[in-house]
Amino acid sequence: MNEDLADLKGTERMTNSGYRLTPQRRHVYGILLQKKDHPTANEVFLRAKQALPDISMATVYNCLDALVQSGLVTQVNLDRGATHYCVNMEDHCHFHCDSCDGIFDVDYRSEWAKAQIPMPAGFSITHFQVALRGICSACAAHLNRSQVPRDGDPGRGENGVAIPIKIVGKEGPLGKGKSARPKQT
């Protein structure tokens, strides 16, 4: 997105929400637009310090809160970890890589999801967040390159040939006795 357009969009959204786009808020918003990697508040703080050495952590939190309240940024909460911030305001879900901890946007249309999720009578979906977990393509490629087949490795059969595995689930809502451990097929 063009920086001038971002400033115009940011100024308009902030004003409509009762906020001003202060130099600090503009800077924090610019950091989020610059590298769309879903940073935590601490990561935003460290990046902000490079250009604004006097900025405090409290100011960064206040800026992020104002950006969220004005609809320029959304919070991404995965499990019980730190809150991440996303500037992609289109319908999408997030993919969390269990290997590198990266968070990636995945195109996902809410109209389709709303039509596919059976709801009890009288219920209406107004908002939802979908989080997917797994291994990103870069980590998968790295894992494939670094795995040297050896006899006797778990998940490997005779002469080090990989045995296909199937993820069964995890204990909890999926039922008793199910586990997230790979199951040999």
N, C-alpha and C positions, 0 to 999 in steps of 0.2 A: 504494500500500500504506500502511496506517495506520502511523504512526511507532512506536506501542506494539507492534504486531504485528511490525514489522521488528526491534525490539529483542529481543522474545521469540524470534523465529526465529533472529536473529543470535546471541543468547546461547546458545541450545540447540545450534546447529550448531558454534559455536566450542568450547563445552565438550566436545561429543562428539568433536571433532578434537584435543583436548588443548590448546586455547588459551583465554585469557580474553578477553572482550570489553571491552578497556580503553577509557578515554575517547577515546584517539586512534583506535583501530580503529572505535569507534562513530561517531566524527565522519567518518572517511574513508568508511565504509559509507553513512552518511547522505548524503554528497556524491554518491556513485554512485547512490543511490536517488532523490535530488532531481531530477536532470536526467540522464535515461537516454540520453546522447549518446555513449557509448563513449569517454570521455576517456583521454588518455595519463596516465602518472604525473606528468608535469610539469604538466598541466592540473589534476589532482587536487591537487597541491601548491599551486598558485596559489590555488585555491578554498579549500583548508584554511587557508592563511595569513590569510585574511580574518577568521576567527573564532579561530584559534589562531596568533597571530603568531610564537610561539616554536617551532612545529613545524619539523622539519628534513626535507630531502628523503629522508634515510636512513630516518627514521621513517615517511614516507609509503610508501616502497618496502617496508619491513618490514610495515606494515599491509596493503598490497595483497597481499603474499605470503601472510600469514596468512589473509586473506579467500579467496584462491584455494585454499589448502591445505584450508580448512574447507568448501569447496564453496558458498560464498555468492556468489562472483564467478568468471567465467571470463576467461582472457586471449584476446584477439583479435589474431592476427598476420597482417598483410596485407603480402605482398611482403617487402621488407627494411626497412620503416618501423618506427616506434616501436610498442611493444605498447600496445594499447588494452584497456580493462576493461569488461566487460558484466555487469550484474546479472540479466539475463533467463536463468533457468536452465531454461526450457522448451526443447524441441527447436526449433531454428530455424537459419537461416543468416544471413549478413551480406551486405548490398549496399553496395559502396563506390562513391560517386559520384566519377568522375574529374574533375568540374568543381569541386565545392566541398569535396572530401575528406571529406564526411560519411559516417558509417557508420550503416546502418539495419537493424533486425531484420526478417527476412522469415520468415513462418510456413513451416515445412518439417518434415514428420514423418519421423523416422528410420526408423520401421517401413516406410514406403513406399520410402524410399531403399534400405534394406537388401534389400528384395525386388526392386528394380529394377537393382541393381548386380551384374553377373555376377562371381562370385569363383571363383578356382581351387579345385579340390577340397581340402577340409581347412582352408580359410581361413575365418576368422570375424571379422566386423566388431564391434569393441567400442566404438569412438568414431570420429567423423569431424567435420571442419569443412568447410563449404562457403562459399566466398566468391564472390559475383557482382560484376561490375564493369559500370559503365555511367554513365548520366546520370540523376539523380533527377528527379522530376516538377517540383520548383521550378526547378531549373536548366534543364530542358527548356523550361518555360514562359518563363523569362527569355531563353533563346537564341532562341526563336521570336519574342518581342516585339522583340528587338534586331536581328534580321536584316532588313535592308532589301534587297529584291531589286534587283540592278543587273546590267546586261549585262556579261558578261565575268568575273563572279565564278566561281571554281572550284566545281564542283558545280551550276552554274546554266546553263541552256540559253538559247535565244533569248528575248529580252525579260525576262530575269531569273527565269524560271520554274524552280523547283527540279527537278533531275533525281534520281529515286530512286537511292539507293546501297545497296550490300550489303557488309557487313563479311565479308571472306574468311577471315581467321584471322591468325596471326602465324608468323613463322619459328621453327622449333624442333620441338616434338613434333607439330605439325600437318603437317609436311612441308616440303620445300624448295620455294622459289619462291612460297610463300604469304605474304601480307603483311597487316598490320592496316590498311593504307590503304584508304579507301573505293574501291570499284570501281564505275564507272558501269555501269548495266544498260541 
